[in-house]
Amino acid sequence: MAKYRFSAMRFLVVGLAALAVVGLGCGSGGTDDVSPTAEPTASRPAATASPTPGAAATPTAAPSPTPAESQAAGDGGVSVAVGAGSMARYLVNEQLARLNSPIDAIGVTEKVEGAIVFGADGAVDSARSRIIVDMASLRSDSDRRDGYVRNNTLETGKYPTAELVVKRLTGLPWPLPSSGEASFDIIGDMTIHGVTKELTWRATAQFGEGSVSGQAETNFTFDTFDMDIPRVFVVVSVEDNIRLEIDFEAAVSGG
C-alpha cells in the first residue's frame, strides 16, 4: 500500500474549528488569558517532529489491511485507508484586544484514522466509510485556549471524537485513476459534540499507483453544531465562520 493524502478538508475535521475557537480568548481572567502569536497570523503547529541529528530516516510502514479493506478487495471493491501523516485542523479568524490586526486561531491534530470503501460499481459503502478525529488531541499555539476548548467547548470527557460518515462522492473518476489529479465533493454526516449535520467537503486529490493524496475543506457557522460564539473581554470579535481542513495520506487496495 502507498499513502493517501488529502491536504487541506481547507474541516472537515470537522467541526473542530467551531469548537476550538470557542476558547480562543477564554481563560481564568486578566488580559493575558490568551497568548497571541507574535505575527499577525498564527503559525500552524508543526505536523511532525524533527528527526534526531545523524539518525537514519526510517520509512513509514504501510498500514495493515483492515477488515473493511480485505472485504473490499474480496468483493471487487476498493478501500482508501487513511495512513500516518494525515492531519485535521480548524481555523477561525479572531480579533484580540491587544493586537491591531485579526489573526487565524489554528488547532491541529495528527490523530486521524478511518477509510472510505467503494463497491465494485464505485458507490460508497457508507456503513464502512468513516473518518474519526481525536478531539482531545487538538493543539494550537496556546495551552490556555486548548484547555478551555477541551473542558468547556468540546467537552471531550463526554465527546472524545468527531466522526465523518461518508455517504457519497460527486465528480470523482471511476475506476480510480493511477495518475493525475481530480477535484470532487465529499458528502457525509459529521458528528461533533453530540450533534450530527450533513456537510459537503471540497476536495482535490493526486493519484498514484496504490495511493492517493489530497486536500479537503469545509466551513460552517457556530450554530450549525449548537456552538456559541465566544464572548470574552480579551476577544474583540470572532468571525462566525469555522473552517475545517483535512490532509490525507492514504493507501488504495482492492479493485
N, C-alpha and C positions, 0 to 999 in steps of 0.2 A: 504493500500500500504506500501511496505517497501522501502528500498533505493537501488539505483544503483550507484555503484562507479567504474568508470574506472579510476584507479590510475596511471598513468604515461603516452596521445596520445601523453611517453618519447622519442603537436604542439602543438596535432593537435595542441590552439589554438591556431592556425592555421594560421600561417603567422605572429604570434605575435613575434617570435624570430627575424626574419629578421628585423622587423620594429623597435622593441625596441632597438636593438643593434646599429642601425644607430646612435643613440645618445649616445652611450656608453661613449665616452670620450669628447663629444662635449659640449662646454659651451660658455661663452662670452669672454674668453681669459684668459691667465695665466695658470700655471701648476696645479692649484687646481680647474680646471673646472670640473674634475671628482673626486669623493670621493671614492677611492678604499677601499675594505674591508681590515681589519687587517690581515685576514688569506689568504693563497694562493688561496683558493676557496671561492667565495662569499657565504654567508649563504642564504638559501632560506627564504623569508619572511614568517612569521608565518601565518598559514591558518586561525586560529580563535583566538578571544580574550580570555584572561584568565578569568575564572569565578571570580565573586566577592567573597572574603573570607566569608565563613559562609552561602553563599546563596545556596539554594537547587537547584539541577540540574533540568532544565526544558527540558522535552523531546521535540525533534524536531517534529513538526507537519507534518503529511504526506501531500503532495501537493494535492490540489483539482483536480478532474478529469478535463482534458481539453476537448474541443470538439473532438479533434483527438482521445483521449483515449476512450471517450464514443462511438464514431463511430466504433473504432476498436473492442471494446467489443461487439457491436451490430452486426457486420458482421462476427464474428468468428475470427477476427484478434487479434493481441497483440500489446500493446503500451508499450514502455520503456521510462518513463518520467524522465528527469534529475531533481534531487531534491537538497535541501540545502546541503552544504558540498562539492559540486563539485567545481573544480577549473581548470584553464588553466594557463600554464606558457610557457615562452620562455627561452632558454639557448643558449648563444653564447660565444665562447671562445675568449678572448682578451688578449693582452699583453700591459700593461700600461708602460709608460716610467719610472715611479718611482718604479716599482715593479720588482723583479728579476725573478718571475715566472708568467706564464699566469694564469688567473682566468676565471671562468664562470660568465658572467653577467646574472642575473636571474631576470625576472619580472613575477609577479603573479597577477591574479585576481580571485575573487570568483564569479564574475558576469557572470555566465554561465547558460544558460537555453535552453530548447528545448526537443525534443522527437524523437525516431525512431519508426516508425509504420510499422508493418508487416501485410500482408494479411493472410488469413487462410492457404494458401499454403506455407507460410514462405518467400514470396517475399517482398522486401522492397517497401513501398509506398513512393516514393521519393517526391511526391507532398506534403506530410505531415511530412516528416522526415528531420529535420534540427536542427543544434546546433548553437546558437548565443552567441558570446562573446563580452562584452563591452570593447572596446579597450582603452577608456579614463581612465578606472579604473586600468590599469596595473601599478604595483608599483615594483620598485627594491629597492636597498639599497641607491640610490642616487636621491634626488629630482631634481637635475640639469639635470641628464640623463633623468628622466621621463618627465620633461618639454620639453626638446629638442625633444624627441621621439613624444610626442603628437602634438607639434606645427609644426615640420619640417619633420618628417619621416612618421608618420601615418596620419597626418593632420586630427585629429579626429573631427575637426569642420565640415569637408566635409564628412568624412567616419567614423562615430562613432562606427560602429560594424564590426566584422568579422563574416562570416557565412559559415558553412559547410552544404551543401545539400547532404545527404547520398543517394547514388544510389544503392548500394548492399553490402552484406557482404559475404565473402567466407570462408568456413571452420567452420561456426557457426552451432552447432547442432540444429535440428528442429524436433519436438517441443522443445522450450526452456526447458532445464532441471531445476529441482528444487533443485539440489545439484551438487557439483563437480566444476571442473574448465575446461576451454576451451581456446584455442588460435585461433585467426582468424584475417582476414583482413577486414578493413572498407574502402570502396572506395567511394569517393564523390568529389563534386566540391567545392573548397574552394575559397571564395572571400575575398580579403584583399586589402585595398587601391584602390578599384575600379577595380582590376584585378582578373579574375577567372581562376583557374587552377585545373585540377584533381589531387588529392593526394591520396595515399594509407597509411592508418594508421595500424600499427601492434598493436594488442590488445590482452590482456589476461583478462579474466573475471572469477569471482567466483559467482556461482549461489546459491540462497536460495529460500525459499517459498515466492513468490511475490516480489523478489528483485534480483538485480544483482549489483555487484561492480567490478571495474576493472581499468585497466590502458591501455592507448593507446598513441602511439608516432609516429611522422613522422619527416622528415628532408628534407631540400632543400637548394639550393644556393640562394644568394641575387637576382640574375637576374630573378629568377622564377617569382617573383612578381614585376619586374621592380624596384628593390631597388638597390641603390648604396652602395658599401662597404664604411664605414666611413673613411675619410682621415683627421684626426685631429692630430696636433703635439703631443698631450699628449698620443695618442694611437699609439704604435709602429706597431702593426699589429692586424688584426681581421680575424679569421678563416672564410673562405667562406662556412660555414655550419651552418644553423639555425636549431635548434632542438625545436620542439613543443611537449608539453606533455599535456594531459588532464586526470584528475582524475574524475571519475564519480561515483556518488551515485544515483541510480535510482530505481523507483518503477515500477513493472510489473503489467499490468492489461489486462483483456480480456482473450481470449483463451478458 
